[in-house]
Each structure stands twice: as structure tokens, then as C-alpha cells.
Amino acid sequence: MIARVHRRGARVGGLLRYLYGPGKQEEHVDPRLVAAWDGAGELADLEPEITASGKRDFRRLTTLLEEPVRAGKRPPAKPVWHCSMRLAPEDRDGVLTDGTWGRMAREMLTEAGLATQADDPGLRWVVVRHNDDHVHIVATLVREDGRTNWARNDYPKCVKATYNVARRYGLRRQVPPADRTAHRRPHPVEVNKARRKGWSDTPRDELRRRVRTAVAAAGSELEFLDRLAEAGVLIRVRRSTVNADEITGYAVALPGAGTGDGQPVWFSGGRLAADLTLPKLRRRWGDPPPAAGLPSGGRVTARARALRDAASVTQVAAEEIRRSARGDPATAQAAATAAADVLTSLAYAREGSLRGPLHRAAEVFDRAARDMYARTARTTSLSYELRAMSRLVALMGRIAGDEDSVAAMALVLDMARLADALEHLRTAQQRLHQAKAARDAAQQLRALAAGGQRPVTTPLTVAATPSPTVDSARRTPRAR
């Protein structure tokens, strides 16, 4: 079940007339009230009457909902709150009764802080049902004691409450609350331009891939900027107004993807993803590591040995993440972020492309490995070692030869086991979007290790991360 909070309005009557009307595509069938605020009386008495002309009279219900607003103390300009609750397709095989819908809506509103018990003069609200798979909730944001409930952060609260309601009622599709770890999605203008130009991805998505690959292979900002230049990215640095030698930020642009007059379109690191700002990258890299190079010996043998060393460190990291999942989540987070860099470097060394199946699996893994609110965990000895392995894999160049390929696939399998440990961590933290991303990454990595197959995804049980393609900015249909 999914909740959607709509824009607030100023006219209760207009919204009620729409909900009781035919709808934009004649989708409103048999509209009726299924629940109302405590103290409202019988639903039959609140139901808008059908007049002799065949039209409904909304004046009484509108007046009841607007009474607190008219008597309120400095009420908001737009006091009408509107939310819809819709069943997922896999839950539409059985029709829920009006009573069940009313109880679910009341529980969601109560948990979100919008409905109260009978002894508390809270908001006035009604639930309108006009189809089998969804209901609409209409409320006025002035309490009966004259105070305004501003319903701040109403969307995340309603999504979380709806998720809890879906669990209690045994619905199959349960959408967890947002964990704020997804990357920045491209604007519809960028998507439309990419379609017109025939590009497979928007410049924002392409730049984010190149920047992440450079981050995984770098250990300092100067090395990072050098790798961006090698990747064919236009770079613009921002310098301190106090100390001209100090770099405080950066922006990147994609050649050939500029404006109509040929000017490049710049994206700062924060506009690509919240964890790609220069201060966060510096914290992620930690102290500059010593210069890395290939181990001694023949190049093929040295490359295979380096991959085996990376696999050994990855195994240790998986055990550490499982061990620290509850007792020391900061240490587990640092290891997970560094492991994502190892997989990113391996994907580029293996495929030489930012669109291969291993790189797509690395992007899903990266989604699972990020911390909330773009926080960056402090460097630990284990994360430092993982990042050194990431730089070493990047320095090796393209992987070629049977011995190298076998070692690379062994590392891929170890990364799948680390993804299992990461799923355990995210489940313990109740960050279920990331837990699913870790589960999908493990499945994709095992499929690749088994025979280089194209990765497949599991059926959705929670909302999944959109793949970074042109279609990733499409809007979900509105509930009506």
C-alpha cells in the first residue's frame, strides 16, 4: 500500500465535489464516506444528500469541516489537507470492505499525528472511497480548540504510518519509509533533452558514474581531479576567497552535452549525489595513503595476486560488518562504503565500461552502502585497507587472461557474500530499501560469478532504486 500527500488547498467544497464527481476519466464509481473524525456522528448523517435535481448538496459537510478554520486563531491560507492511500497491484485480488478501509485510514492518521482520540479536540477529517483499490482523506488543519496543526513532515510520517498499517493488515506490498540514501534524480527537462538527442542516459547520470569511478580509484583530491580529467570530464574548481591555493569545491560537465549556444552545463558534486561533495570525499578518503603500485613479479601474476589480496580483505570486511551490525554500526558503515569503492574499481577494470552488468551491480551495491543524510563515517583501519585495494585494482588497468579472470570472479563472489552481510546490517537498522538493494546486488553478483549472465532482479516487495537511465525520472501515476 502506498500513501501520497497531495498539494494543500483553500476550498474544501471544491475538493469534495471532485471526489464525488465522475473523475477525469470516469474512474469515480459509487463515492461514499467510510470514516470520519471522532464526534462527527453517524456517517449516514454526514453523507452529502442527493437533491431533487440529482446533484449532491455538499454545504453541510463543507460547513462542518470548515467550522474550526473559521473560528481558528490566524488559520493558514491553505488549510485543506488531502492524502490518498492506494493498494499495490499484488494486493488488489481481494476487495477490502468499507469498514477495513476506514480503520486503516484512521490508524494511519493517528500514527502520523493528524487524528486524535475522542477526548482530544483534534482535526476534522473524512475518508472518501470511490473505487476498490484506494481512498482519499480530506482534513482541515485547524483543531477544534482553534490551534493550527501545521502537519510538518507529513509525507514521511504518512509513508511510515502506511507501511506499519500494511504490515498489520497482512498486505503483500509494503513500501518502507524513505531512508534518504538515493542519488539525485535527473530533472524532467534533462530527461526530455536526452530523449530528443537519442542519448541512453542523461548527462547527470553519466557524470555521476564517472565521478564515482574516479572517487573509488583516488586517495586524495588532486588524484581525484587527475582521474576526472583522464575520464574526459570537464572540471571547474572553486577556490577559497581567503586562501587562493585552497580548493573548496568542484563542478563537472560532459563535453558535447551543453546548452544551445554551446556552453557546458555544470554540475557540482552535491547535485550529482549528496555524498559527492568535496568535504565529504575528503572525509571518505581520510589521510592520504602511501603510493600504491603493482606487487612485484610478472604483470599477470601480480594482478591475480592483487585480486586475491582484495578478496581476502573483502572476506574480513564481511565478517566485520556482521559482527558490528548492532554493537558498532559506524565501523560497519565505514567498511561498507569502502567495499563499494572496491566493487566500482573492479567493475571498470573488468569491463572497461560504465554500463556493463558488473557496473550495474556495483551501482546497486553502492545504493545499499551509503549512509543516511549523506553522512560519511570516519576512516578505520579496515576501511583504509579496503580503499587501498580499490586504488590498487584501479592501477592494474584492464583485466585480461584466464588467471586474472578467475581471480576477478572469485572477488565478485566474495563481494556477493559481503552484500549478504550488508543486507543483515540494513535489516537490523530497519532501512529496508537499502536491505533490498543489498539483496539484489548479491543476487546479481552471484549470477555474474556463476557464468557472466546478465543480472536479474527479484520481484518487488519494497520500493526499489530506479536504474540510472533516462526513464528514471518518470513520475508515478497519481492516485485518484
Summary of the structure (lengths in Angstrom):
residues: 480
radius of gyration: 27.0
end to end distance: 14.3
largest distance: 94.8
contacts: 1542
relative contact order: 0.10
helix: 50%
strand: 11%
